[in-house]
Amino acid sequence: MDAVEAANSGHPGMPMGMADVATVLFQDYLKFDPAAPYWADRDRFVLSAGHGSMLLYGLLHLTGYARPTLDDIKAFRQVGSPCAGHPENFELPGVEATTGPLGQGVAMAVGMALAERHLNAEFGDALVDHRTWAIAGDGCLMEGINHEAIGIAGHLKLGRLVVLWDDNRITIDGAVSLSSSEDIPARYAATGWHVVECDGHDPASIAAALDAAIADERPSLVRCRTIIGKGAPNFQGTSKTHGSPLGAAEVAAARETLGWHYPPFEVPEGIREAWLKAGTRGAAPHAAWKERLAAAPQGAELARRMAGDLPEGFSLDAHIADLLAAPQKVATRKASEMALVAINAGLPETVGGSADLTPSNNTLTKGLEDLTADNYGGRYIRYGIREFGMAAAMNGMALHGGVLPYGGTFLVFSDYARPAIRLSALQRARVVYVMTHDSIGLGEDGPTHQPIEHVMSLRLIPNLEVWRPCDAVETAEAWGAAVARKDGPALLALSRQNLPQLSPGGAAKGGYRLASAEAPRKVVLLASGSEVEVAVAVRAALEEQGIGADVVSMPCWSRFDAQPAAYKAELLPKDALRVSIEAGVTTGWERYTGDGLNFGVDVFGASGPYLGLYDQFGLTAAAIAPQILEKLK
């Protein structure tokens, strides 16, 4: 109450309503060590109802984490405080995931539970044996991603996952009954979950429910019947406590109702000692685990994977050298599979998958077994038609650590996954998205399946590296950069159609000169992906006219933008006409071409063989070269 009041902003109702449940969980059940927040075998706790962030900040402070300090909490929601409006994993140790967009926390918890079972299958109970807990509200359970996520968890029988449902029957608009009449326990039960109920304000009832959840082999939903804003005598049980401060009068009344006769932010010494004692419960189990880790033959390997380090000597250089020695004309989706053969053989931490498009995404390599309820040691997940759920689960897997997840779908369906892709970037999660059928080049499936604006819109997401490679060499280089990166996700936009091998290498810089002008340079042709082939043909046509032209391949804008100014200026000289060619919207290319020319597809596509579509939309040398010559006059 005090933090929200001081900020004049926030959500006091959920923390007040779930305080009893959280107390039982943190004091008696959750395995954690505030002195070592990143202990690999700790339980994971995800506050999916992230608007109730003050509950988590209070728990971290009381149990002895170095931060948030009381001053941090006093500055709740203020610039510079790690106590942001919604929990952010990069601000505070103990915040396992960035939450706030409802439902995604539950889905990430599914991914964490999945990673735990996978690592347990390889490293055994002595090194990997923990649970994943999540607190979710009515909104989390309404969101569509909840349906996808719990379907995955139920199918895979992730029994180490417990979702604590804050069943307070209130949303911002008012009573849940205004908008929903679902039988939520029946829905969970139908997807293979165990469901148990408790009085969320009775510690004995809460403990009995948690015990029942732990004992069941299925993932568990614990229905916690609570009163939102409990203790605020005039507002409790109403939407008035949900998303705004209670006000000075109601806070004073709540203090009287609760018998809390202390000034703002004061924690009585006896209560503080009790909470700090609860925070030390994990010290002994942690110490015992460290001894087992040191003695285990696989201890160093688990430590390596949890640190996110690649195995010593891992490289795709040999694979790239083979390609350069024997060029191959293949679709970049096939080139991705070729790179994955080497990656999956050299990186045992990779866990792949696809949203029911395995044969199209080429994400399964020989020797990978399916990860199933009967084989958690498998390294390939059949996510079903659940693009959003897949992406969010991969975030959870990456945040858990020890696993490097990648998953595929068609690029056009990145729209279904986009909120989780955004959270990958915000959380700096090491996830690789394999997005195939990346343009009108997919052909006959037509405009519903042909991405037009998608590559450009994805480039707008900060900290997401979007790769659109032109051939097998660039695809391998993109994969190498993606798996080596520790601080964020990568997305590979890959072609359906076969592409000639053109690159001598150089994609790691994001943009590089693939071919140099022979005649005096007057034009620089910029392209990505399948249109690099078009740019090479345009160059040939211009050179025949005595017009010198460079071809600059631009597989990853953000990588190119990070290069030194001198490198970029040398590649894109201002005294040359700069021309972009990409089978997507042209908006955005102006940052590189200035007042030059931009060739692309600024309308929806059409159905037909892809070569005919390239001709229809003017993405051919015969269509582009004359316009460049006209511009040069």
N, C-alpha and C positions, 0 to 999 in steps of 0.2 A: 504493500500500500504506500509506504513512505517513498520508495523509489519512483513509482509511477506519479505520485503527487508532486515530487520535486521536479520531475521532467515535464509535468503537465501533459503527459502523453504516455500511452501504453495500455496494457491489458491486465488489470488486476484480478479479474474474475476467475480465470482458469488456474493461476497459481494458488489462489485462496481455496478453490474447490478441490484441487488435487494434492494439496499439501499433506494430507493424511496418508494417501497412497504413496507419495514420494518418500515420506518419512520411513514407512515400513520397508520400502524397496532399498533405499540407500543405507539404512541402519542395520538391516538384517539379511539382505539377499544379494545385492549387487557386489560383484567381485571387482575391486578397483584399488589403486594405490595412489593417492594424491602426490606422493613424493616421486612417483614415476608414471606420469600420465600416459606415456606411450608403451607401457608394458604390453608385450605382444599377446599375452594370454589373459588380459583383462576382459571382463564383460563389456560389451558395447551398449551404451544407452543413447537413444535418439529421441529428442523432443520433437516429434512430428508436428504437433500443434505449436509451432515455433513462436506464435504471437504471445504465448505464455512464457516468454524467455526469462522473466524475473524468477520463475521457479527454479530454472537451471542455474542461474547466476547465484541465487541464494544457496543452493545445494553445494555448488563448487566452493563458495566462500566458507560455508560452515564446516565442511568436511576437511578443510586444510589445504586446498590448492593454493599455490603461491599467488595466483590471481583468479578471480577478481578480488582486489582489496576492497575494504569498506569505502574508500574514496572512489574507486572505480564504480561501485554500485551507486554511490551518491550522485555520480555523473552519468547515470543511466540515460541512454539515448542521446548523449551530448557528443559533440565533436571531440575526438581524441580518446574517448572511453572505449575499452574493449567490450563493454556491455551494450552492444548494438541493439536496435529495436527487435531484431530477430537473431537467433544464435548464428554465429559465423565461425566455421571450424578453423580459420586461419587467424582468428583474434585471440582465442583462449584454448589452452590445453584442457581437455575434458569435454569440450564441445566436439563431438565426433563427426557431425555433419552440419552443413548450413541448411537450415530449414525455415519455413515460412510459407512458401507455396504449398498449400495443403495437399496431403496425400503423398508427396514425394518422400517425406521422412519414413513412412511405413515401407515404401518401395525400396528405399536405400537400406533399411533394416533387413529386408528380405535378402538383398545382396550381401550384407555383412554376415548373416546367418549362413548363406550359401558358401561364402568364402571360408567360414569357420569349419564347416563340414568337409569341404574339399581339402583344406590343409590338414585336418584331423585324419583324413583317410591316408595321407602320405606320411605325416609325422607322428601320429599316434596320440593317445590320451595324455601321455606324460608331458608333451610339449604344447598341444593344442586341445583345450577342453574348456570352452566358455560359452556363455549365452549372449543373446542379443535381446534387449528390451526396448520397447518404444511406447511413448505416451501419445495417443492420438485422440483427436476430438471428433465431434459429429461431422465437421467439415471434411476432415481427412477421409472419413469413411464414405462420404458422398461422392467425392471426386472420382472421375472415371479411372484414374490410375490405380486407385485402391482395388478395383475389380481385377485389373491386370496383375497387380502385384500379389494379391492373395491367391489368385489362381496358380501362379508359379510356385508359391510357397507350399500350397496344399498338395500340388502334384509331386513336388520333390520331397514332401514329408519333412520339412525343416523343423523338427521338434525342439530345437534349441532357440526358437524364436517365440517371444511372448509380447503381444500387443495389449497394452492397458488402455482400454477405451474409457475416456472421460465422458460418461453418459449423463450429462447434465441437462440435456433436452432443450438447450438454448443456442440459438445462433444470433448473429448481429441483428437480423430483422425481427427476432422475437422467438417464439416457441418453434422447435423443430417441426412440430405438427403443421405449421403453416405451409411447409414445402415438401414434407416427406412422411410417408406412412409405411416405409419398408420394415420388414422383419429382419433386422441386421444379424442377429444370432443365427437365424435360419440360413441366411445367405452365406455366412462364414462356414457353417456346418456343411452346407452343400458343396463347398469347395475343398472339403477335407480337413477343416480345422476343428480343434477341440474348443468348446466354448464353456466358460464358467462365469458365475456372477458373484459379486460381493457388494456389501455396504461400504462405499468408499470412505466412510467416516468412522468405521469400526475396525481398529487394528487387528483384532482376532479374525474378523471376517476376511479382511484383506489378506492376511497371512495364509489362511486356509485356501483361498483362491490361488495364491501364488504357489503353494505347495501342490495343489492339484494340477496346475499348469506344468510345473517341473516334472511331475510324475508321468504325464501323458507323452506319448511318442509323436504326437502330431503338433504342428504349430498351434499356439493357444491365443484365443481372444479372451481377455478378462474384462467382463462388463462391470465397470466401477460406477455404481449409482451414486452420484454426487450432487451437491448443490453449488452452482456457480456463485462465486463471491461469498462463500460461507463465512459468516461472522459479521457481515455488513447488514445490520438489522432491517434497514428499509429497502435495500437494493438486492439482497441475496436472492438467487433463484430467478433473476430477471436479466434481460439483455443490457440493462443499465450498467452492469459491472463488467461487460464484455470488453469493450474497446476504448474506454476513456477513464480518466481519473475519477475516484469516488467523490472528491470534493472534501474540503476541510471538515465540514459538519459530519458527513457520513464516516470519515476516518475516525473522528473523535468518538462517534457513537459505536463504531466497531471496536475500538479499544475498550470501551466499557463492557460491551457484550462479551468480548473474549477474555476480559479480566487482564488485559495487557497494559499495565500501568508503568510504561517506560517511554521515554522520549523517542523521537524518530531516530532510527538506525542504531539504537542501543540494543546489544544482545547481552542479557544477564550472564554473569560468569559461569554459573552452574550449567546453563543451557549450552553455552559455547563449549564447555569442557565435554559435555555428553556428545555433542556433534563431532568434535575433534577426535574423541575416542572411537566413534564409529568410523571415522576416516582412516584409522590405523588398522582396521581389521584385515586389510589386504596385505599388510607388510610381511607377515609370516608366510602366507601362500606365495607371495612374490619371491621371497628369498629362497624358498624351497624350489620354486620353478627355475630360478637362475642356476641353482646347483644341478638340477636335471639337465638344463640346457648345456651347461659346461661339460657335463659327462656324456652327453648323447653324441653318437657318431654323426647325426644329421643336424646337430645344433648350429654349426657354422652356416650350413645351407639355409636353415630357417631364418637365421639372423640376416643373412644376405638378402633374402627375398623381402623380409619385413622392412629392411632399409631402402628397398627399391633399387639396389645396385645390380647392374648387369653382371653376368659371370665374367671373370677375367678372360680376356682374349676374344670375347664374343664380337663378331663383326660380320657384315654382309659383303665385305670386300671381295671374297672369293666368288660369291654368286654374281656380283656385278662384273667381275673380270671375265667370267664365263659368258655373260651376255655380250660383252664387248668383243670377245673372240668369235662368237657365233651369234650374230644378230637374229632376233626373232620377231616376226610380225604377229602379234597377238593382241587381244583386247587387254586393256589395263586391269580389268577384273581378273583375267587369267594371269597376267603378270603379278598381280597381288597374291594369287594362290601360289605361284612359283616362289615368291619371296617368303611366304608363310611356311613353305616346306623347310627352308633353312631356319627361319625364326623359331618355329615350334620344336625343331630338333635341338636348337641351341638354348632355348629359354623354357625350362620346364614350368615356369610360373605363368605362361600364357594360358588363358582359358577363353576359347572362342565360342561363337554362337551365331545364330541368325534368327530373324523374326519370320520363320517359315519360308525362307528364300535361299536355302543352302545351295542348291544347284545353280542358282542365278548369281549369288554373291561370291561363290567360289571361296567360302570361308572355312571349309572342312578339308584338312589335309590327311593324307594316308597315315594310319597309325593312331590317330586321335580317337579315343573311345567316348561315347556319350556319357555325360554326367547325369546320372539318374538317382532315384531314391534307393536303388540297389547297388549303385556304383558311384559314390561321391568322389572317387579318385579319377573319374573321367574328366576330360578337358574340353568337351564340346557340349553346349547347352542348346536344346531345342526350345526356344522361347515361345513358339507359337506366334499367332498374329497379334503381337503385343509390343509394338515398337516403343511406346512410351515406357511401359513396364521394363522392357529390356534395358533401355538406356539408363533408367533410374537404378535398376538393380546393379548394372555395371558400375555406376557411381559408388554404390555401397560396397561392392567388392574391392574397388580401388582404394576407397577410404579405409576399409578394414586393413588392407596391406597384405603383402605376401602373394598377391595375385595381380596379373596384368591382363585385364579383360579387353577383348575386342568383339564387336558384334556387327552384323550386317543387315541392311535392308536396301530398298531402292532409294535413290537420292530424293525423289519427290516425296517420299514418306518421312523425310526428316522433319516435315511439318508436324507429324504426329509425335515425334520425339523431342522437338525443339526445346520445350521447357527444361527437360533433363539435360540436354546438350548445354544449355545456358548455365545450369547449375554445375555441370562438369567444369566449365571454364571459371566460374566464380569460386568454386572450391579448390581449384588447381588439382583436379583429380586426373590421374593418369589412365585415361580411357582412349581407345582407338575405335573410331566409327568407320566402318567399311560401307560406303554408299555407292552403289553401282547404278548403271543405266542413267548416266549423268547428263543427258542432253537430248535434243531431237534425234541424235544418233541412235537412239534405241528403236526408232522407226515405227513399225506397224501398230504398236499399242496406243499410239495417238496422244493427243494433248493432255488427257487426264494423267498420263504417266510420264510425260516429258517435262523435266525440270527446266524452267525458264529463268525464274528469279532466285532460285534456291542457292546457287553458289554465291552469288553476290550478297544475298541477305545473311548467309552464314559467315561471310567475311566481316560482317559488321559486329559480330560477337567478340568482345575483347578476350584475349588470352586463348582463343580457339585457333589452332593452326589448321587452316583449310588447304589441303593439297589437291591439285588437279594435274596429275602427271601426264606427259605426252606419250610415254612409251614404257617398255619394260625396265629400262635403266632408271628413269626418273621414279618409277613406282617403287623400285627397290630402295632408292635413296630416301624416298618419302617414308617408307616403312622403317628404315634405319633411324631416321630422325625422330619418328613417333615413339619408338620403343625406348630410345635413349633419353627422352624428355621426362623429367621428374615433376615439373611444375605446372602441368596442364594437359588438356586433351588434344588429340589430332583427329581430323576428319579427312578421309580419302575419297574424293569424287572420281569414280572410275567408269571407263567406257564399256558399252556392250559390244561395239564394233571393233574389229581388228585394226591395229594401228602399226605403221612401220616403225622400226627402231631408228631413231634419229639422233638421240642425245649421246654426246661423248662423256657425259657426267658433269655435275656442277649444280644440281638441284638444291643442295644443302644451303645455298645462299638465298634461295627463294626465287631468284631471277638471275639469268646469266646469258651471255651471248652464245647462242647455239650455232649460228653461222654468220660469218663476216662478209661485208660488202667486198666485191671485187672491183667494180667500177667505183669512181668517187662517190662516197656515201652521201645520199640525199634523203634516205628514208630509213626509219627503224620500225620494224614490224614486231609488235608485241602480241603474244598469244599464249594460251594455256591449253593443256589437254589435247583433245583430238584436233583442235584448230592449229596446232603447231605445224601439222602436216600441210594444212592449207597455206599457212604463212610461208613455208618453204617453197611451195609452188608459186605463190605470188612473187616471192623474191626472184625466182628463176625468170618469170615473165618480165620483171622490171630490169633485170640485168641484161636481158636480150635487147632492151631498149636503151642500154647504156646508163641506166639509173642504178647506182649502187645502193644496196639495201642490206641491213643487218636483220637477223632474226633473233629476237630475245624471247626465250622461253620463261614464263612467269608461273611456275607451279604453285608458289606459296607467297602471297602478297605480304603477309606479316613478317615472314623471314626476310624478304627483300627490303621492307621498310626499315628493318633493324640494322641494315648494312651501313657502313660509313658513307657520308655524303659524297665523298670523292668517287667512290665506286659507283654509286647510283648516277651521278652526273656523267661519268664516263660512258655508262651503258645507255643513258637516255640524253644525248646531247641536244641542247636547245636549237642548234643550227640545222637540225634534221627534222623532216616531217615525221611525226610519230603517229603510228596507226595501230589500233587494237583490233584483234579478231578473236571472238569467243562466241560460242553457240549458247548465248544467254543474254540477259538484259545488258545494254551498253552502259547504263547508269553506273558511275563509279570509275570507269576507265579514264575519265577526264583528268584525274589526278596525275596520270602518267603521260597522257597524250596532249594535254593542254588544248590548243585550238586545232589539233590534228583531226584525224578521222577515226570513227568507232564503228566497226561492223559487228553485228550481232543479231539477236532475235528479241525484239521488243514487243512481240505479241505472242499469244499462245501458239503452240505447234500445230501439227496436223498428222494424220495417219497415212503411212505409206513407207516404202523402202527408203532407208536413210539417205542414200545418194540422191534420190529424187528430192528429198526434203532439203538437203544442202543446196541443191540447185534452185529450188523454189524460194528459199530465204536468202539467196545471194551470197552464200558462204563458199564461193569457189574462186579460183584464181581468175577465171574468165570474167567474173562479175566485179571483182575487187580491183584488179590491176588498172583497168581504164579509169576508174574513179580517182585512184591515186595520181595517175598521170595528169588528169584534169586539174586536180588540186595543186599540182606542182607548176602549172602554167602561170 
